[in-house]
Amino acid sequence: MIYELRIYTCLPGRLPALLKRFETDTLRIWEKHGIEQAGFWTTAVGTSSNDLTYMIRWQSMADREQRWAAFLADPEWQAARKASEADGLIVANIVSQFLSPTKFSRPL
């Protein structure tokens, strides 16, 4: 099991649009592709209140590559992304890290 930590920094004022896209479209499409989220967080105190941080569970890097590629190629996802960006781009930057749990970690 590996975890992918992703941090999206939104353009000013665009975080609500990103949250709406995840809530109404992205998570449903992820479910179709077997992508399992481990949690989502917004920044209450920190360097940017425009950030959305989340984690995804993967069985392996190969599992991630297969499922993520299918998700990105999904016409439903492409349409949802395009519709959500009708008023302009949402995300300014994405940071992604892959984490391996230690033997003393609690499962998420």
N, CA, C and O atoms as a MOPAC input file, in Angstrom:
PM7 MOZYME 1SCF
protein

 N      0.85200 1    -1.17600 1     0.00000 1
 C      0.00000 1     0.00000 1     0.00000 1
 C      0.89600 1     1.23700 1     0.00000 1
 O      1.85400 1     1.32500 1     0.76800 1
 N      0.57100 1     2.18200 1    -0.86600 1
 C      1.22200 1     3.48800 1    -0.85600 1
 C      0.13900 1     4.55300 1    -0.82400 1
 O     -1.01300 1     4.30400 1    -1.18100 1
 N      0.52700 1     5.73200 1    -0.39600 1
 C     -0.39200 1     6.85700 1    -0.34100 1
 C      0.17700 1     7.98100 1    -1.19200 1
 O      1.37900 1     8.24300 1    -1.18800 1
 N     -0.71300 1     8.63400 1    -1.91500 1
 C     -0.31100 1     9.81000 1    -2.67600 1
 C     -0.87300 1    11.03600 1    -1.96700 1
 O     -2.08100 1    11.16300 1    -1.76900 1
 N      0.02000 1    11.92200 1    -1.59600 1
 C     -0.35900 1    13.19700 1    -0.98900 1
 C     -0.36300 1    14.23100 1    -2.09900 1
 O      0.64700 1    14.42200 1    -2.77500 1
 N     -1.49000 1    14.89700 1    -2.29000 1
 C     -1.60900 1    15.91300 1    -3.33800 1
 C     -2.06200 1    17.22100 1    -2.70000 1
 O     -2.97900 1    17.23700 1    -1.87800 1
 N     -1.42000 1    18.30700 1    -3.08100 1
 C     -1.78400 1    19.64000 1    -2.60400 1
 C     -2.06500 1    20.50700 1    -3.81400 1
 O     -1.18600 1    20.74900 1    -4.64000 1
 N     -3.30000 1    20.97000 1    -3.90800 1
 C     -3.71000 1    21.86500 1    -4.98500 1
 C     -3.75300 1    23.27500 1    -4.42100 1
 O     -4.44000 1    23.53300 1    -3.43200 1
 N     -3.02600 1    24.18000 1    -5.04200 1
 C     -3.10800 1    25.59600 1    -4.69600 1
 C     -3.98600 1    26.25100 1    -5.75000 1
 O     -3.66300 1    26.24900 1    -6.93800 1
 N     -5.09600 1    26.80900 1    -5.29800 1
 C     -6.05400 1    27.42100 1    -6.21200 1
 C     -5.69900 1    28.87300 1    -6.48900 1
 O     -5.02400 1    29.53700 1    -5.70300 1
 N     -6.16900 1    29.33100 1    -7.61100 1
 C     -6.09500 1    30.75500 1    -7.89400 1
 C     -6.99600 1    31.47700 1    -6.89600 1
 O     -7.96100 1    30.88400 1    -6.41300 1
 N     -6.71100 1    32.73900 1    -6.57100 1
 C     -7.51100 1    33.45700 1    -5.56800 1
 C     -9.01200 1    33.39700 1    -5.87600 1
 O     -9.45000 1    33.66900 1    -6.99400 1
 N     -9.77100 1    33.03500 1    -4.85900 1
 C    -11.22700 1    32.97900 1    -4.97100 1
 C    -11.77300 1    31.73800 1    -5.65200 1
 O    -12.98900 1    31.62300 1    -5.80900 1
 N    -10.92000 1    30.79700 1    -6.06500 1
 C    -11.37500 1    29.64500 1    -6.84200 1
 C    -11.47700 1    28.33700 1    -6.04300 1
 O    -11.90700 1    27.32000 1    -6.58600 1
 N    -11.08700 1    28.35400 1    -4.75900 1
 C    -11.19300 1    27.14700 1    -3.95100 1
 C    -12.62600 1    26.60600 1    -3.89900 1
 O    -12.79800 1    25.39200 1    -4.01500 1
 N    -13.66200 1    27.43400 1    -3.73300 1
 C    -15.02700 1    26.88800 1    -3.73100 1
 C    -15.37000 1    26.11600 1    -5.01300 1
 O    -16.08600 1    25.11600 1    -4.95000 1
 N    -14.87800 1    26.55700 1    -6.15600 1
 C    -15.13700 1    25.84400 1    -7.41100 1
 C    -14.45700 1    24.48200 1    -7.41000 1
 O    -15.02100 1    23.50600 1    -7.90500 1
 N    -13.25000 1    24.40800 1    -6.86000 1
 C    -12.55400 1    23.12400 1    -6.79000 1
 C    -13.27100 1    22.17000 1    -5.84100 1
 O    -13.45300 1    20.99500 1    -6.16000 1
 N    -13.67700 1    22.66900 1    -4.68100 1
 C    -14.40100 1    21.82600 1    -3.72500 1
 C    -15.69500 1    21.30000 1    -4.34000 1
 O    -16.04000 1    20.13100 1    -4.16500 1
 N    -16.39800 1    22.15200 1    -5.04900 1
 C    -17.63800 1    21.72800 1    -5.70200 1
 C    -17.36700 1    20.64800 1    -6.73900 1
 O    -18.11500 1    19.67500 1    -6.83100 1
 N    -16.29500 1    20.81300 1    -7.52500 1
 C    -15.96900 1    19.81800 1    -8.55400 1
 C    -15.67300 1    18.45600 1    -7.92900 1
 O    -16.12800 1    17.42900 1    -8.43400 1
 N    -14.90600 1    18.44300 1    -6.82500 1
 C    -14.64300 1    17.16700 1    -6.15600 1
 C    -15.93700 1    16.57000 1    -5.62100 1
 O    -16.19400 1    15.38100 1    -5.80500 1
 N    -16.74400 1    17.38000 1    -4.96600 1
 C    -17.95400 1    16.87500 1    -4.32500 1
 C    -18.99200 1    16.37500 1    -5.31900 1
 O    -19.63700 1    15.35500 1    -5.07900 1
 N    -19.15900 1    17.07700 1    -6.42600 1
 C    -20.23700 1    16.72600 1    -7.35500 1
 C    -19.81300 1    15.80600 1    -8.49700 1
 O    -20.64900 1    15.09100 1    -9.04900 1
 N    -18.53600 1    15.81100 1    -8.85900 1
 C    -18.11800 1    15.03200 1   -10.02500 1
 C    -16.93000 1    14.10500 1    -9.76200 1
 O    -17.02500 1    12.89700 1    -9.98000 1
 N    -15.82900 1    14.65800 1    -9.30100 1
 C    -14.57600 1    13.90600 1    -9.25200 1
 C    -14.68300 1    12.63200 1    -8.43000 1
 O    -14.27600 1    11.56700 1    -8.89400 1
 N    -15.22000 1    12.71900 1    -7.22700 1
 C    -15.27600 1    11.52700 1    -6.37000 1
 C    -16.13300 1    10.42400 1    -6.97200 1
 O    -15.81300 1     9.24300 1    -6.83300 1
 N    -17.20600 1    10.79300 1    -7.63000 1
 C    -18.06600 1     9.80800 1    -8.29300 1
 C    -17.30800 1     9.12400 1    -9.43900 1
 O    -17.41800 1     7.91200 1    -9.62300 1
 N    -16.55200 1     9.89500 1   -10.19400 1
 C    -15.78400 1     9.32900 1   -11.31000 1
 C    -14.63300 1     8.48000 1   -10.77700 1
 O    -14.31500 1     7.43500 1   -11.34400 1
 N    -14.00400 1     8.93100 1    -9.68000 1
 C    -12.96400 1     8.09900 1    -9.04600 1
 C    -13.53400 1     6.74200 1    -8.66300 1
 O    -12.90500 1     5.71100 1    -8.90200 1
 N    -14.71900 1     6.73900 1    -8.07100 1
 C    -15.33400 1     5.48700 1    -7.63400 1
 C    -15.49300 1     4.53100 1    -8.80900 1
 O    -15.25500 1     3.33000 1    -8.67700 1
 N    -15.89300 1     5.06300 1    -9.94700 1
 C    -16.04400 1     4.25800 1   -11.15900 1
 C    -14.72400 1     3.58600 1   -11.54500 1
 O    -14.72400 1     2.47900 1   -12.08300 1
 N    -13.60200 1     4.25500 1   -11.26900 1
 C    -12.28100 1     3.73700 1   -11.63500 1
 C    -11.56000 1     3.04800 1   -10.47000 1
 O    -10.39700 1     2.66700 1   -10.59800 1
 N    -12.24900 1     2.89000 1    -9.34100 1
 C    -11.65600 1     2.20700 1    -8.20000 1
 C    -10.59200 1     3.01300 1    -7.47700 1
 O     -9.70500 1     2.44200 1    -6.84200 1
 N    -10.67200 1     4.34000 1    -7.56600 1
 C     -9.71800 1     5.21600 1    -6.87300 1
 C    -10.28700 1     5.53100 1    -5.50100 1
 O    -11.40900 1     6.02300 1    -5.38300 1
 N     -9.50200 1     5.24400 1    -4.45800 1
 C     -9.98000 1     5.36700 1    -3.07700 1
 C     -9.28600 1     6.51600 1    -2.34800 1
 O     -8.07400 1     6.48800 1    -2.13600 1
 N    -10.05700 1     7.50900 1    -1.97300 1
 C     -9.49600 1     8.63300 1    -1.21300 1
 C     -9.34200 1     8.26600 1     0.25200 1
 O    -10.12800 1     7.49700 1     0.80600 1
 N     -8.30500 1     8.83800 1     0.87100 1
 C     -8.04300 1     8.60900 1     2.29600 1
 C     -8.37300 1     9.84100 1     3.12700 1
 O     -8.28200 1     9.79200 1     4.35400 1
 N     -8.75200 1    10.93800 1     2.49200 1
 C     -9.14500 1    12.13700 1     3.22000 1
 C     -8.83900 1    13.40400 1     2.44300 1
 O     -7.95100 1    13.43700 1     1.59100 1
 N     -9.60000 1    14.45000 1     2.75900 1
 C     -9.43700 1    15.77500 1     2.15900 1
 C     -9.39100 1    16.81100 1     3.26700 1
 O    -10.08800 1    16.68600 1     4.27400 1
 N     -8.56500 1    17.83500 1     3.07900 1
 C     -8.43200 1    18.89800 1     4.06400 1
 C     -8.24700 1    20.24100 1     3.37800 1
 O     -7.59600 1    20.33900 1     2.33800 1
 N     -8.82400 1    21.26400 1     3.97100 1
 C     -8.49600 1    22.63600 1     3.58500 1
 C     -7.60300 1    23.20200 1     4.68000 1
 O     -7.58700 1    22.70300 1     5.80500 1
 N     -6.86600 1    24.24600 1     4.33700 1
 C     -5.91400 1    24.82300 1     5.28400 1
 C     -6.61600 1    25.84900 1     6.16500 1
 O     -7.07300 1    26.88200 1     5.67600 1
 N     -6.70000 1    25.56400 1     7.46500 1
 C     -7.29500 1    26.49200 1     8.42800 1
 C     -6.27000 1    27.53600 1     8.86300 1
 O     -6.58800 1    28.72100 1     8.96900 1
 N     -5.04300 1    27.09200 1     9.11100 1
 C     -3.94800 1    27.97700 1     9.50600 1
 C     -2.71600 1    27.49000 1     8.75700 1
 O     -2.38500 1    26.30600 1     8.81200 1
 N     -2.05300 1    28.37000 1     8.07600 1
 C     -0.85500 1    27.97800 1     7.32800 1
 C     -0.48800 1    29.02200 1     6.30500 1
 O     -0.94000 1    30.16500 1     6.36700 1
 N      0.33300 1    28.61800 1     5.36900 1
 C      0.85700 1    29.57400 1     4.40300 1
 C     -0.14300 1    29.97700 1     3.33700 1
 O     -0.00800 1    31.05500 1     2.75900 1
 N     -1.14700 1    29.14700 1     3.05400 1
 C     -2.10400 1    29.48600 1     1.99800 1
 C     -3.49400 1    28.96600 1     2.33700 1
 O     -3.67500 1    27.77100 1     2.57000 1
 N     -4.46000 1    29.85200 1     2.36300 1
 C     -5.84500 1    29.44000 1     2.57700 1
 C     -6.49300 1    29.03900 1     1.25100 1
 O     -7.69000 1    28.75200 1     1.20900 1
 N     -5.71400 1    29.01600 1     0.17300 1
 C     -6.20500 1    28.59900 1    -1.14100 1
 C     -5.84500 1    27.15600 1    -1.45900 1
 O     -5.94900 1    26.73100 1    -2.61000 1
 N     -5.41800 1    26.39100 1    -0.44300 1
 C     -4.95800 1    25.01800 1    -0.67500 1
 C     -6.02900 1    23.98600 1    -0.34300 1
 O     -6.80000 1    24.13800 1     0.60500 1
 N     -6.05300 1    22.94000 1    -1.14700 1
 C     -6.79300 1    21.72600 1    -0.85000 1
 C     -5.76600 1    20.60300 1    -0.81200 1
 O     -5.03500 1    20.38900 1    -1.78000 1
 N     -5.71300 1    19.88600 1     0.30600 1
 C     -4.77900 1    18.77800 1     0.48100 1
 C     -5.59700 1    17.49700 1     0.58800 1
 O     -6.59500 1    17.44300 1     1.30600 1
 N     -5.16200 1    16.46700 1    -0.13400 1
 C     -5.85500 1    15.18500 1    -0.01200 1
 C     -4.88400 1    14.04000 1    -0.22200 1
 O     -3.76600 1    14.21500 1    -0.70800 1
 N     -5.35500 1    12.85100 1     0.16600 1
 C     -4.56200 1    11.63500 1     0.00700 1
 C     -5.39500 1    10.57400 1    -0.69200 1
 O     -6.60700 1    10.47200 1    -0.50100 1
 N     -4.70000 1     9.78500 1    -1.51200 1
 C     -5.31100 1     8.65300 1    -2.20300 1
 C     -4.53100 1     7.40100 1    -1.82000 1
 O     -3.30400 1     7.43000 1    -1.73100 1
 N     -5.24900 1     6.30200 1    -1.59500 1
 C     -4.63300 1     5.00200 1    -1.33200 1
 C     -4.45000 1     4.26400 1    -2.65400 1
 O     -5.35000 1     4.23100 1    -3.49300 1
 N     -3.27500 1     3.67800 1    -2.82300 1
 C     -3.00500 1     2.84100 1    -3.99500 1
 C     -2.42100 1     1.51200 1    -3.52400 1
 O     -1.72700 1     1.45900 1    -2.50800 1
 N     -2.69900 1     0.45700 1    -4.25100 1
 C     -2.10500 1    -0.84300 1    -3.93500 1
 C     -0.61900 1    -0.86300 1    -4.29400 1
 O      0.18000 1    -1.51800 1    -3.62500 1
 N     -0.25700 1    -0.13900 1    -5.35700 1
 C      1.12100 1    -0.09300 1    -5.83700 1
 C      1.23900 1     1.06200 1    -6.83000 1
 O      0.23400 1     1.67000 1    -7.19700 1
 N      2.45200 1     1.36200 1    -7.26100 1
 C      2.63200 1     2.39300 1    -8.28100 1
 C      2.00100 1     1.95200 1    -9.60100 1
 O      1.44800 1     2.77700 1   -10.32800 1
 N      2.08200 1     0.65600 1    -9.91500 1
 C      1.45500 1     0.15700 1   -11.14200 1
 C     -0.05800 1     0.33800 1   -11.08700 1
 O     -0.67700 1     0.71800 1   -12.08100 1
 N     -0.65400 1     0.06600 1    -9.92600 1
 C     -2.08500 1     0.28300 1    -9.72200 1
 C     -2.42600 1     1.74800 1    -9.94700 1
 O     -3.41400 1     2.06900 1   -10.60700 1
 N     -1.61000 1     2.62900 1    -9.40000 1
 C     -1.83500 1     4.06500 1    -9.54900 1
 C     -1.77300 1     4.48100 1   -11.01800 1
 O     -2.64400 1     5.20300 1   -11.50400 1
 N     -0.74900 1     4.02600 1   -11.71200 1
 C     -0.58300 1     4.41600 1   -13.11700 1
 C     -1.77300 1     3.97600 1   -13.95800 1
 O     -2.26300 1     4.73700 1   -14.79200 1
 N     -2.23700 1     2.75800 1   -13.74300 1
 C     -3.35900 1     2.22900 1   -14.51100 1
 C     -4.65400 1     2.98600 1   -14.21900 1
 O     -5.34100 1     3.42900 1   -15.13900 1
 N     -4.98100 1     3.13100 1   -12.93900 1
 C     -6.24700 1     3.77200 1   -12.57500 1
 C     -6.24600 1     5.27200 1   -12.88700 1
 O     -7.25200 1     5.81100 1   -13.34900 1
 N     -5.11300 1     5.94600 1   -12.63300 1
 C     -5.04400 1     7.38900 1   -12.87100 1
 C     -5.14200 1     7.69100 1   -14.36600 1
 O     -5.80900 1     8.64500 1   -14.76700 1
 N     -4.47700 1     6.87800 1   -15.18900 1
 C     -4.54600 1     7.07800 1   -16.63900 1
 C     -5.97900 1     6.89300 1   -17.14000 1
 O     -6.44500 1     7.66100 1   -17.98200 1
 N     -6.67200 1     5.88600 1   -16.63100 1
 C     -8.06300 1     5.65300 1   -17.03400 1
 C     -8.95000 1     6.82000 1   -16.60700 1
 O     -9.82300 1     7.25200 1   -17.36100 1
 N     -8.72400 1     7.32400 1   -15.40100 1
 C     -9.48600 1     8.47700 1   -14.91800 1
 C     -9.26000 1     9.70000 1   -15.80900 1
 O    -10.21900 1    10.34300 1   -16.23600 1
 N     -8.00400 1    10.02100 1   -16.08700 1
 C     -7.70000 1    11.20600 1   -16.90200 1
 C     -8.26100 1    11.10000 1   -18.31400 1
 O     -8.61400 1    12.11200 1   -18.91900 1
 N     -8.34700 1     9.88300 1   -18.84400 1
 C     -8.86800 1     9.68300 1   -20.19800 1
 C    -10.38700 1     9.59700 1   -20.25400 1
 O    -10.96500 1     9.60500 1   -21.34100 1
 N    -11.03500 1     9.51700 1   -19.10800 1
 C    -12.48900 1     9.35500 1   -19.04200 1
 C    -13.18900 1    10.59900 1   -19.60700 1
 O    -12.97000 1    11.70400 1   -19.11100 1
 N    -14.02100 1    10.43200 1   -20.63000 1
 C    -14.72400 1    11.58600 1   -21.20600 1
 C    -15.61100 1    12.31800 1   -20.19500 1
 O    -15.78400 1    13.53400 1   -20.28400 1
 N    -16.16800 1    11.58300 1   -19.24200 1
 C    -17.00100 1    12.22200 1   -18.20700 1
 C    -16.15300 1    13.16900 1   -17.35400 1
 O    -16.59500 1    14.27300 1   -17.03600 1
 N    -14.93000 1    12.74600 1   -16.97900 1
 C    -14.02500 1    13.61200 1   -16.22100 1
 C    -13.62300 1    14.83100 1   -17.05400 1
 O    -13.62700 1    15.95700 1   -16.55700 1
 N    -13.28100 1    14.60200 1   -18.30800 1
 C    -12.86200 1    15.71100 1   -19.16400 1
 C    -13.97100 1    16.75000 1   -19.30400 1
 O    -13.70500 1    17.95200 1   -19.28200 1
 N    -15.20900 1    16.29000 1   -19.44600 1
 C    -16.34400 1    17.21200 1   -19.54500 1
 C    -16.57600 1    17.95200 1   -18.22600 1
 O    -16.85400 1    19.15200 1   -18.22800 1
 N    -16.46100 1    17.24200 1   -17.10200 1
 C    -16.66000 1    17.87800 1   -15.79500 1
 C    -15.58800 1    18.93100 1   -15.53400 1
 O    -15.88200 1    20.01200 1   -15.02200 1
 N    -14.36200 1    18.61500 1   -15.88500 1
 C    -13.28700 1    19.58800 1   -15.69400 1
 C    -13.51900 1    20.81700 1   -16.55400 1
 O    -13.39000 1    21.94600 1   -16.08200 1
 N    -13.86000 1    20.60000 1   -17.80700 1
 C    -14.10100 1    21.72300 1   -18.71900 1
 C    -15.24900 1    22.59600 1   -18.21300 1
 O    -15.14700 1    23.82300 1   -18.22600 1
 N    -16.32900 1    21.97400 1   -17.77100 1
 C    -17.48600 1    22.72700 1   -17.27000 1
 C    -17.12200 1    23.52300 1   -16.02100 1
 O    -17.56000 1    24.66200 1   -15.86200 1
 N    -16.32400 1    22.92900 1   -15.13400 1
 C    -15.96800 1    23.61300 1   -13.88300 1
 C    -15.02200 1    24.78400 1   -14.12100 1
 O    -14.91000 1    25.67800 1   -13.28200 1
 N    -14.34300 1    24.78000 1   -15.26100 1
 C    -13.40500 1    25.85900 1   -15.58800 1
 C    -13.99000 1    26.84800 1   -16.59900 1
 O    -13.25700 1    27.63300 1   -17.20000 1
 N    -15.31000 1    26.80700 1   -16.78300 1
 C    -15.95400 1    27.72900 1   -17.72600 1
 C    -15.73400 1    29.18600 1   -17.33300 1
 O    -15.66800 1    30.06000 1   -18.19700 1
 N    -15.62000 1    29.45100 1   -16.03100 1
 C    -15.38900 1    30.81500 1   -15.54500 1
 C    -13.90000 1    31.12000 1   -15.39000 1
 O    -13.53800 1    32.18300 1   -14.88600 1
 N    -13.04200 1    30.20900 1   -15.81200 1
 C    -11.59800 1    30.40200 1   -15.71300 1
 C    -10.93100 1    29.25500 1   -14.99300 1
 O    -11.58400 1    28.43100 1   -14.35400 1
 N     -9.61200 1    29.21900 1   -15.11100 1
 C     -8.84000 1    28.16700 1   -14.45100 1
 C     -9.07700 1    28.18700 1   -12.94000 1
 O     -9.37900 1    29.23100 1   -12.36300 1
 N     -8.93800 1    27.03800 1   -12.32100 1
 C     -9.14700 1    26.89800 1   -10.87800 1
 C     -7.82100 1    26.72200 1   -10.14700 1
 O     -7.56100 1    27.39800 1    -9.15200 1
 N     -6.99100 1    25.82100 1   -10.63900 1
 C     -5.77800 1    25.40500 1    -9.93300 1
 C     -4.54900 1    26.10300 1   -10.51900 1
 O     -4.32700 1    26.09400 1   -11.73000 1
 N     -3.75600 1    26.71100 1    -9.62400 1
 C     -2.51800 1    27.36500 1   -10.03300 1
 C     -1.34000 1    26.40900 1    -9.99100 1
 O     -0.41300 1    26.53600 1   -10.79000 1
 N     -1.36400 1    25.43300 1    -9.05200 1
 C     -0.22300 1    24.54700 1    -8.87500 1
 C     -0.67200 1    23.26100 1    -8.18700 1
 O     -1.57200 1    23.27000 1    -7.34700 1
 N     -0.02200 1    22.14600 1    -8.56200 1
 C     -0.27000 1    20.85500 1    -7.92300 1
 C      1.06600 1    20.27600 1    -7.48800 1
 O      2.01700 1    20.21800 1    -8.26700 1
 N      1.12300 1    19.84700 1    -6.22400 1
 C      2.29200 1    19.15600 1    -5.69200 1
 C      1.83600 1    17.74900 1    -5.33800 1
 O      0.78800 1    17.56700 1    -4.71700 1
 N      2.62700 1    16.75100 1    -5.73600 1
 C      2.28500 1    15.36700 1    -5.46300 1
 C      3.49000 1    14.65100 1    -4.86900 1
 O      4.61600 1    14.80300 1    -5.34100 1
 N      3.23100 1    13.86100 1    -3.81700 1
 C      4.26800 1    13.04500 1    -3.18300 1
 C      3.69800 1    11.65600 1    -2.94700 1
 O      2.50300 1    11.49900 1    -2.69600 1
 N      4.57000 1    10.63900 1    -3.03000 1
 C      4.16000 1     9.27000 1    -2.75700 1
 C      4.78700 1     8.83900 1    -1.44400 1
 O      5.99700 1     8.95800 1    -1.24800 1
 N      3.94700 1     8.33600 1    -0.54700 1
 C      4.37000 1     8.00300 1     0.81100 1
 C      4.16100 1     6.52100 1     1.07900 1
 O      3.13700 1     5.94600 1     0.71000 1
 N      5.14600 1     5.91600 1     1.72400 1
 C      5.03700 1     4.51500 1     2.15500 1
 C      4.89000 1     4.50100 1     3.66900 1
 O      5.68400 1     5.12900 1     4.36800 1
 N      3.88600 1     3.79400 1     4.19100 1
 C      3.72200 1     3.75600 1     5.63400 1
 C      4.86600 1     3.00400 1     6.30900 1
 O      5.39300 1     2.03400 1     5.76500 1
 N      5.23800 1     3.46200 1     7.48900 1
 C      6.22100 1     2.74800 1     8.29900 1
 C      5.53800 1     1.54100 1     8.94600 1
 O      4.31200 1     1.43600 1     8.92800 1
 N      6.32300 1     0.64000 1     9.51000 1
 C      5.73600 1    -0.54800 1    10.13400 1
 C      4.93600 1    -0.20400 1    11.39000 1
 O      4.14500 1    -1.02400 1    11.85600 1
 N      5.12700 1     0.99200 1    11.94400 1
 C      4.40000 1     1.37500 1    13.16000 1
 C      3.28100 1     2.37200 1    12.87200 1
 O      2.71700 1     2.94200 1    13.80700 1
 N      2.94600 1     2.59500 1    11.60100 1
 C      1.84000 1     3.49500 1    11.23400 1
 C      0.49400 1     2.84200 1    11.50400 1
 O      0.33300 1     1.62900 1    11.37800 1
 N     -0.45200 1     3.66400 1    11.87400 1
 C     -1.83400 1     3.21400 1    11.95400 1
 C     -2.42500 1     3.33100 1    10.55000 1
 O     -2.13600 1     4.29300 1     9.83800 1
 N     -3.23600 1     2.38100 1    10.15200 1
 C     -3.86600 1     2.47300 1     8.82900 1
 C     -4.85100 1     3.64300 1     8.80100 1
 O     -5.52300 1     3.91900 1     9.79500 1
 N     -4.93100 1     4.31900 1     7.67300 1
 C     -5.90900 1     5.40000 1     7.51100 1
 C     -7.26300 1     4.81200 1     7.16900 1
 O     -8.23000 1     5.55300 1     6.99100 1

